[in-house]
Amino acid sequence: AKSPQLAPGESAEVTVTFDLRDSASFDTEHSSWLLEAGRYVLRSGTSSADTVPAAVIELTEDVIVSRVQRCFGDPGFEDQKPERPAGGEAEEAGSLPADLPVLTLSAADFEPRQPEYRRPEETEKSLLSLTDDELTYLAVGGFRERGGLLHVIGDASVHVAGAAGESAGKAASYGFKPLIMADGPAGLRLAPQYYRDRKGNAHGVGQVSLPESVLELLPRAVQGIARRLTGGKKPPEKAEVRDQYCTAIPIGTALAQSWNTTFAETCGDIVGEEMERFGVDLWLAPALNIHRSIRCGRNFEYFSEDPLISGRMAAALTRGVQKHSGCGVTIKHFAVNNQETNRYGSNSRVSERALREIYLKGFEICIREAQPCAVMTSYNLLNGQHTAERRDLCTTVLREEFGFDGIIMTDWVIGNGLMNRKEDIYPRVRPARTAAAGGNLFMPGCRADRLDMLSGLRDGTVTREQLLSSAARLLHMVRKLKG
């Protein structure tokens, strides 16, 4: 909590509340969230370096907060498990003031949280008449026949210049308006100037995706190619060139250092207002992966090494954006995307306890507090399997345990030539397997992705029922954001 701005001599009362169940640790042996018996010392102060004991909570017995399914496979190692101290006391009795208030609790004082597993799949009667071929178009984003690198760093949207991509435009004839997606992280990233051709398609003018200052950092040998790939078209002589300049909000780490969720929500409000103005449906942000190493190239857009701060800040941004009708956020990258080096071919080996307590906790907080419209999976593998292909991650945990009701999309998968060069070690992510895991959009989409969906239907990798459920979720989101 943060106080309001105070004048000299002025004071304010700040109230901090929390649910003690959120302090539970994960017991791998019994697949449960557990509050161990003992003393929990509450401390208060103006910073983490300046706190004093304020009260004690005494738990007379172990409290099982919830029991969950075992997930995520074998990381190849076991976590260190320290010996439990006698009595379970957080601090020695002699180090605490004698007059501290003590609240004694037992298991009967807690309402358990039990996930709803095997939730019914989404259904939509209007989709039953679609052929398998038509369903595959819905599952692969803004389908284009050629795909390739231009889908990632080029002018990828035909409706909003400089947007990162869009969903199934080919499916407009059967009720699916395309969802327009613009990248972040520090505000909307669009082409500052654009024009429309005779068909009404938008084209960026000048550098669409990467500013000149960034291009200059690239090796000279590839600067020319990069400029051609990221640059917009030259407008016709009589074309009307329009502006769509967007506001730069503070980067994620700076927002987190403010400790001010009200300010973060205000920043989201700015983004949402501009999304309405420029016709963007989904903001591909905020990103809330954990700061694990200072060498991670995307730390600037992540919030913190702490999942509580990350989750609360992401939730505040989400509320700010989604208070605007027809605007949604896409929290990312789900999950353990903590390095940029070899990000297409890395395998994150993480124990279930570390995943649940650290790497997934921020996502859970954001979902429970703000229910973002979309979640984006990450490029990396998790314990030997792509995150987008893990049903335990995308369905069991994300939907059934966290209660996520939006759509799940992949990060921008851009062709086999740039990804997964060692197929035997890091197999390619397959669109059909992502749909079977519970994903709804394989982005940005190309002909090969759609054909893989058809192949997966034939060989049983994915079922028609799963594609129908996926399409239903997408249609519900289209209706929510597009009316």
Salt bridges, closest charged atoms under 4 A:
ASP19 OD2 - ARG21 NH2 2.71
ASP19 OD2 - ARG113 NH2 3.30
ASP22 OD1 - ARG113 NH1 3.02
ASP27 OD2 - HIS30 ND1 2.83
GLU36 OE2 - ARG84 NH1 3.98
GLU58 OE1 - ARG39 NE 3.54
ASP62 OD1 - ARG84 NH2 2.87
GLU91 OE2 - ARG43 NH1 3.09
GLU121 OE2 - ARG391 NH2 3.43
GLU122 OE2 - ARG473 NH1 3.93
GLU122 OE1 - HIS476 ND1 2.98
GLU124 OE1 - HIS476 NE2 3.21
GLU124 OE1 - ARG479 NH1 3.08
ASP132 OD1 - ARG464 NH1 2.65
ASP133 OD1 - ARG450 NH1 2.50
GLU145 OE1 - ARG447 NE 3.68
GLU166 OE2 - HIS159 ND1 3.11
ASP183 OD2 - ARG189 NH2 3.11
ASP183 OD1 - LYS332 NZ 3.25
ASP197 OD2 - HIS203 NE2 2.84
GLU212 OE2 - ARG227 NH2 2.23
GLU240 OE1 - ARG242 NH2 3.34
GLU265 OE1 - ARG319 NE 3.33
GLU265 OE2 - LYS323 NZ 3.53
ASP269 OD1 - HIS324 NE2 2.45
GLU273 OE1 - ARG277 NH2 2.81
GLU276 OE1 - HIS324 ND1 2.90
ASP281 OD2 - LYS482 NZ 3.07
GLU301 OE2 - ARG298 NE 2.73
GLU340 OE1 - ARG343 NH1 3.39
GLU352 OE2 - ARG356 NE 2.96
GLU357 OE2 - ARG353 NE 2.79
GLU364 OE1 - LYS361 NZ 3.25
GLU364 OE2 - ARG368 NE 2.95
GLU369 OE2 - ARG312 NE 3.28
GLU369 OE1 - ARG319 NH1 3.71
GLU389 OE1 - ARG433 NE 2.98
ASP392 OD2 - ARG390 NH2 2.98
GLU401 OE1 - ARG356 NH1 2.76
ASP405 OD1 - ARG119 NH2 2.93
ASP411 OD2 - HIS333 NE2 3.81
GLU423 OE1 - ARG428 NE 3.56
ASP452 OD1 - ARG430 NE 2.80
ASP459 OD2 - ARG430 NH2 3.93
